[in-house]
Amino acid sequence: MSVSIIIKTLNEQARLGQTIVTAVQGLTRLKDKSQEYPLGEIIVADSGSTDRTLEIAAEHGARIAQVKPPATGSCGVGPQLGFQYSKYEFVCLMDGDMELDPEFLVAAVAYLNDHPACAGVTGHVVECNLENLEFQRRVQRSSPENRIGDIDRMNGGGLYRRQAVEELGYLSDRNLNGYEELDLGVRLRKRGWNLSRLDRPFVQHFGHTENAYKLLIRRWRSRYLFGLGQALRASLAEGHFSMFLQELPELRLWFVVYAWWFTAAALFFILPGLIYPLLVNLLTIALLISVMSFRKSSLRMGVYTVVAWLFNAAGLAAGFVKPRLDPKSWIESKKWEPGEYG
């Protein structure tokens, strides 16, 4: 029943201490008085923090691995980095701004033991910072991966079976700045494994509290918004492009956005002068915002939704054309001595 908990970090000094405390509590729940082997380990996989993240991790006795320049961190690098140094039968992925539900590991390990064809199991990710429009939008969204039972990905993390991951050759694609959970889910299901969500909490997530528009800009600069395009590019290389197309309904929206952009540009060649095409384009934007504001029952949310469409569609295109590295190549890292909990 031993578990390797991998905590992905990048400047998480604000909440990492509590994250590790809840991880230790989760491991403690697994212990039986008859057991003499270690309950597990906690690995902080850091993508280059410049704050007190590593200091806090060390204070709490976590094992630490950090990306070493010239390698750079990404959403795909962190999980893979931690996995390379993990050793136990089950691997739990979570972020440094999450708090693990104390009873989750007990329920998840039992589920995987009872379901040998299941590669991973998760629960609900409870969003706690809802003042940000992005996280409000995430809660309101009805996505297939949020359902109970069989799912196509484990967004936010969960408990994976090491055997299943080792069959793939790597846990997460180092090229991905996002959508690494879907990429992993597709690769696992392609080999005959399945994933599941229990109707119980997995973690509480304390996401960014900054302005939603600043968060969009930061995600563009960090290339997080490139993730979908990178994942599509990876699906071509790995031979599961058709599965991606079937499981990403948002692609239809981004292609509609591209058609909108093409039409908006074409108007300047079709209509006379500059005033008419500008007027038609402005009226189109106003109409889109009005429709989304009505659907979301909020003008603020309507405006943000349309702006988010623009950023995400641009990120998809930019990510798709980005060159790829071999995802099975070793990630250079600095390593600290482990601290085990037993």
C-alpha positions as CSV (number, residue, x, y, z in Angstrom):
1,M,0.0,0.0,0.0
2,S,3.0,2.3,-0.1
3,V,2.5,5.6,-2.1
4,S,4.9,8.1,-3.7
5,I,3.3,11.5,-3.4
6,I,4.7,13.9,-6.1
7,I,4.0,17.6,-5.4
8,K,4.6,19.8,-8.4
9,T,5.9,23.3,-7.6
10,L,6.9,26.6,-9.0
11,N,7.1,29.4,-6.4
12,E,4.6,27.9,-4.0
13,Q,5.9,29.2,-0.7
14,A,2.5,30.5,0.3
15,R,0.8,27.1,0.6
16,L,3.5,24.4,0.2
17,G,3.9,23.8,4.0
18,Q,0.3,23.0,4.4
19,T,0.3,20.9,1.2
20,I,3.1,18.7,2.7
21,V,1.3,18.5,6.1
22,T,-1.9,17.1,4.5
23,A,0.2,14.7,2.3
24,V,1.8,13.3,5.5
25,Q,-1.6,13.0,7.1
26,G,-2.8,11.1,4.0
27,L,0.1,8.7,4.2
28,T,-0.4,8.2,8.0
29,R,-4.0,7.0,7.3
30,L,-2.6,4.1,5.3
31,K,-0.6,2.7,8.2
32,D,-1.6,-0.5,9.9
33,K,0.1,-1.5,13.2
34,S,1.2,-4.8,11.6
35,Q,3.1,-2.9,8.8
36,E,6.8,-2.4,9.2
37,Y,7.7,-1.0,5.8
38,P,7.6,2.8,5.0
39,L,4.2,4.2,4.3
40,G,5.6,6.1,1.4
41,E,7.5,9.2,0.4
42,I,6.9,12.8,-0.5
43,I,8.8,14.3,-3.5
44,V,8.7,18.0,-4.3
45,A,9.3,18.2,-8.1
46,D,10.3,21.8,-8.7
47,S,10.4,23.6,-12.0
48,G,12.8,26.4,-10.9
49,S,11.3,28.3,-8.0
50,T,13.0,31.5,-6.9
51,D,11.2,32.0,-3.6
52,R,11.4,29.9,-0.4
53,T,9.7,26.8,-1.9
54,L,12.7,24.5,-1.6
55,E,13.6,25.8,1.9
56,I,10.0,25.0,3.0
57,A,10.1,21.6,1.4
58,A,13.4,20.8,3.2
59,E,12.0,22.0,6.5
60,H,9.2,19.5,6.2
61,G,11.5,16.6,5.3
62,A,10.3,16.2,1.7
63,R,12.6,14.7,-1.0
64,I,13.4,17.4,-3.5
65,A,14.3,17.3,-7.2
66,Q,14.6,20.5,-9.2
67,V,15.0,21.1,-12.9
68,K,18.6,22.1,-13.7
69,P,19.4,24.7,-16.4
70,P,19.5,24.7,-19.4
71,A,16.4,22.5,-19.0
72,T,13.3,24.5,-18.2
73,G,10.2,23.6,-16.2
74,S,6.8,22.9,-17.7
75,C,3.5,21.2,-16.7
76,G,4.9,18.1,-18.4
77,V,8.4,18.2,-16.8
78,G,7.3,18.3,-13.2
79,P,5.4,15.0,-13.0
80,Q,8.0,13.2,-15.0
81,L,10.8,14.6,-12.9
82,G,9.2,13.4,-9.7
83,F,8.3,10.0,-11.2
84,Q,12.0,9.4,-12.1
85,Y,12.9,9.5,-8.4
86,S,9.8,7.8,-7.0
87,K,9.8,4.1,-6.1
88,Y,6.5,2.9,-4.7
89,E,3.7,0.9,-6.2
90,F,1.3,3.8,-6.4
91,V,2.1,7.4,-7.4
92,C,-0.1,10.4,-6.3
93,L,0.2,13.6,-8.3
94,M,-0.8,17.0,-6.9
95,D,0.1,20.6,-7.0
96,G,1.9,22.8,-4.4
97,D,-1.3,24.9,-3.9
98,M,-3.5,21.9,-3.0
99,E,-4.5,20.2,0.3
100,L,-5.0,16.5,0.1
101,D,-8.1,15.1,1.6
102,P,-6.9,12.9,4.6
103,E,-9.0,9.9,3.6
104,F,-8.5,9.9,-0.1
105,L,-5.4,7.7,-0.3
106,V,-7.1,5.0,1.7
107,A,-10.1,4.9,-0.6
108,A,-8.0,5.3,-3.8
109,V,-5.5,2.5,-2.9
110,A,-8.4,0.2,-2.0
111,Y,-10.1,1.0,-5.3
112,L,-7.0,0.2,-7.4
113,N,-6.5,-3.0,-5.5
114,D,-10.1,-4.0,-6.3
115,H,-9.9,-3.0,-9.9
116,P,-6.7,-4.3,-11.6
117,A,-7.6,-2.9,-15.0
118,C,-7.7,0.6,-13.6
119,A,-4.5,2.7,-14.1
120,G,-5.6,5.7,-12.0
121,V,-8.3,7.0,-9.7
122,T,-9.1,10.5,-8.6
123,G,-11.8,12.4,-6.8
124,H,-13.3,15.9,-6.8
125,V,-10.9,18.9,-7.0
126,V,-12.7,21.5,-4.8
127,E,-11.9,25.0,-6.0
128,C,-11.5,27.4,-3.0
129,N,-10.6,30.7,-4.6
130,L,-13.6,31.6,-6.6
131,E,-13.1,35.4,-6.8
132,N,-11.0,34.9,-9.9
133,L,-13.3,34.8,-13.0
134,E,-11.3,31.9,-14.5
135,F,-12.0,29.6,-11.6
136,Q,-15.6,30.7,-11.5
137,R,-15.8,29.7,-15.2
138,R,-14.1,26.4,-14.5
139,V,-16.6,25.5,-11.8
140,Q,-19.5,26.4,-14.1
141,R,-18.2,24.4,-17.0
142,S,-19.7,20.9,-17.6
143,S,-16.8,18.8,-18.9
144,P,-16.7,15.1,-19.6
145,E,-13.6,14.7,-17.4
146,N,-15.5,15.9,-14.4
147,R,-18.0,13.1,-14.3
148,I,-18.1,10.2,-11.8
149,G,-17.0,6.7,-12.8
150,D,-15.0,6.1,-16.0
151,I,-13.2,9.3,-17.3
152,D,-10.8,10.2,-20.0
153,R,-8.3,12.1,-17.9
154,M,-7.5,13.0,-14.3
155,N,-7.3,16.8,-14.3
156,G,-5.7,18.1,-11.2
157,G,-4.0,14.8,-10.4
158,G,-4.9,11.6,-8.5
159,L,-3.4,8.2,-7.7
160,Y,-1.8,6.2,-10.6
161,R,-0.6,2.6,-10.7
162,R,3.2,2.5,-11.4
163,Q,2.9,-0.7,-13.5
164,A,0.6,1.1,-16.0
165,V,2.9,4.1,-16.3
166,E,6.0,2.0,-16.7
167,E,4.3,0.3,-19.7
168,L,4.2,3.6,-21.4
169,G,7.9,4.5,-20.9
170,Y,7.2,7.9,-19.3
171,L,4.6,9.5,-17.1
172,S,4.3,13.0,-18.7
173,D,5.5,14.5,-21.9
174,R,8.2,17.1,-21.2
175,N,7.1,19.1,-24.2
176,L,3.7,20.0,-22.8
177,N,2.9,23.3,-21.0
178,G,-0.6,22.0,-20.4
179,Y,-3.0,19.2,-21.2
180,E,-0.5,16.7,-19.8
181,E,-3.3,14.9,-18.0
182,L,-5.2,14.3,-21.2
183,D,-2.1,13.2,-23.0
184,L,-1.4,10.6,-20.3
185,G,-5.0,9.5,-20.1
186,V,-5.1,8.9,-23.9
187,R,-1.8,6.9,-23.8
188,L,-3.0,4.7,-20.9
189,R,-6.4,4.0,-22.5
190,K,-4.8,3.2,-25.8
191,R,-3.0,0.4,-24.0
192,G,-6.2,-1.0,-22.5
193,W,-6.2,0.7,-19.1
194,N,-9.0,2.8,-17.7
195,L,-9.3,5.7,-15.3
196,S,-12.0,6.5,-12.8
197,R,-13.3,9.2,-10.5
198,L,-14.7,8.5,-7.1
199,D,-17.6,10.6,-5.7
200,R,-15.5,12.0,-2.9
201,P,-13.0,14.8,-2.4
202,F,-9.4,14.4,-3.7
203,V,-8.0,17.9,-2.9
204,Q,-8.9,21.4,-2.1
205,H,-7.3,23.7,-4.6
206,F,-6.3,27.3,-3.7
207,G,-5.6,28.7,-7.1
208,H,-4.5,32.1,-8.2
209,T,-6.2,35.1,-6.7
210,E,-4.9,37.7,-9.1
211,N,-7.0,39.4,-11.7
212,A,-8.2,37.0,-14.3
213,Y,-6.9,39.1,-17.2
214,K,-3.4,39.2,-15.6
215,L,-3.6,35.5,-15.2
216,L,-4.3,35.1,-18.9
217,I,-1.3,37.2,-19.7
218,R,0.9,35.3,-17.3
219,R,-0.3,32.0,-18.8
220,W,0.6,33.2,-22.3
221,R,4.1,34.3,-21.2
222,S,4.6,31.0,-19.4
223,R,3.3,29.2,-22.5
224,Y,0.6,27.4,-20.4
225,L,-1.9,28.3,-23.1
226,F,0.3,26.5,-25.7
227,G,-0.6,23.2,-24.0
228,L,-3.5,22.2,-26.2
229,G,-1.6,22.8,-29.4
230,Q,1.5,20.9,-28.1
231,A,-0.7,18.0,-27.0
232,L,-2.3,17.8,-30.5
233,R,1.2,17.9,-32.0
234,A,2.2,15.0,-29.6
235,S,-0.8,13.0,-30.6
236,L,0.3,13.1,-34.2
237,A,3.8,11.8,-33.2
238,E,2.4,9.1,-30.9
239,G,-0.3,7.9,-33.2
240,H,-3.5,8.8,-31.3
241,F,-4.6,12.0,-33.1
242,S,-8.1,10.6,-33.8
243,M,-8.7,9.9,-30.1
244,F,-7.7,13.5,-29.3
245,L,-10.1,14.9,-31.9
246,Q,-12.9,12.8,-30.4
247,E,-12.3,13.8,-26.8
248,L,-11.7,17.6,-27.2
249,P,-15.0,19.2,-27.8
250,E,-13.4,22.6,-27.3
251,L,-11.6,22.2,-30.6
252,R,-14.8,23.0,-32.4
253,L,-15.0,26.3,-30.5
254,W,-11.4,27.2,-31.4
255,F,-12.0,26.4,-35.1
256,V,-15.1,28.7,-35.0
257,V,-12.8,31.4,-33.5
258,Y,-10.4,30.9,-36.4
259,A,-13.3,31.2,-38.9
260,W,-14.3,34.4,-37.1
261,W,-10.8,35.8,-37.5
262,F,-10.6,34.9,-41.1
263,T,-14.0,36.5,-41.8
264,A,-13.1,39.6,-39.9
265,A,-9.9,40.0,-42.0
266,A,-11.7,39.2,-45.2
267,L,-14.2,42.0,-44.6
268,F,-11.5,44.6,-45.1
269,F,-11.1,43.3,-48.7
270,I,-14.9,42.8,-49.3
271,L,-16.4,46.0,-47.9
272,P,-15.4,49.5,-49.1
273,G,-13.1,51.7,-47.0
274,L,-12.2,51.1,-43.3
275,I,-15.3,52.3,-41.5
276,Y,-17.7,49.5,-42.7
277,P,-15.5,46.5,-41.9
278,L,-14.5,48.0,-38.5
279,L,-18.2,48.7,-37.7
280,V,-19.3,45.1,-38.7
281,N,-16.4,43.6,-36.6
282,L,-17.2,45.7,-33.6
283,L,-20.9,44.8,-33.8
284,T,-19.9,41.1,-34.1
285,I,-17.8,41.4,-30.9
286,A,-20.7,43.2,-29.1
287,L,-23.1,40.5,-30.2
288,L,-20.8,37.7,-28.9
289,I,-20.3,39.4,-25.6
290,S,-24.1,40.0,-25.3
291,V,-24.9,36.3,-26.0
292,M,-22.2,35.0,-23.5
293,S,-23.3,37.6,-20.9
294,F,-26.9,36.3,-21.2
295,R,-25.8,32.7,-20.9
296,K,-23.5,33.4,-17.9
297,S,-25.9,35.8,-16.3
298,S,-23.0,38.2,-15.9
299,L,-21.6,41.0,-18.2
300,R,-18.1,40.6,-16.5
301,M,-18.2,36.8,-17.2
302,G,-19.4,37.4,-20.7
303,V,-16.6,39.8,-21.6
304,Y,-14.0,37.6,-19.9
305,T,-15.2,34.5,-21.8
306,V,-14.8,36.1,-25.2
307,V,-11.3,37.4,-24.3
308,A,-10.3,33.9,-23.0
309,W,-11.5,32.5,-26.4
310,L,-9.0,34.7,-28.2
311,F,-6.1,33.8,-25.9
312,N,-6.8,30.1,-26.0
313,A,-7.2,30.0,-29.8
314,A,-4.0,31.9,-30.3
315,G,-2.2,29.6,-27.8
316,L,-3.5,26.5,-29.7
317,A,-1.9,27.6,-32.9
318,A,1.4,28.7,-31.3
319,G,1.7,25.4,-29.4
320,F,1.0,23.3,-32.4
321,V,4.0,24.7,-34.4
322,K,6.4,24.6,-31.5
323,P,9.3,22.0,-32.0
324,R,9.3,18.8,-29.9
325,L,12.0,17.0,-27.9
326,D,12.1,13.3,-27.3
327,P,9.6,12.8,-24.4
328,K,11.6,9.8,-23.2
329,S,14.9,11.7,-22.9
330,W,16.2,12.2,-19.4
331,I,15.4,15.5,-17.6
332,E,18.5,17.0,-15.9
333,S,17.8,17.7,-12.3
334,K,19.4,18.5,-9.0
335,K,18.5,16.0,-6.3
336,W,18.4,16.3,-2.5
337,E,18.5,13.4,0.0
338,P,15.0,11.8,0.7
339,G,12.9,12.2,3.8
340,E,10.6,9.2,4.3
341,Y,7.5,8.9,6.4
342,G,7.0,5.5,8.1
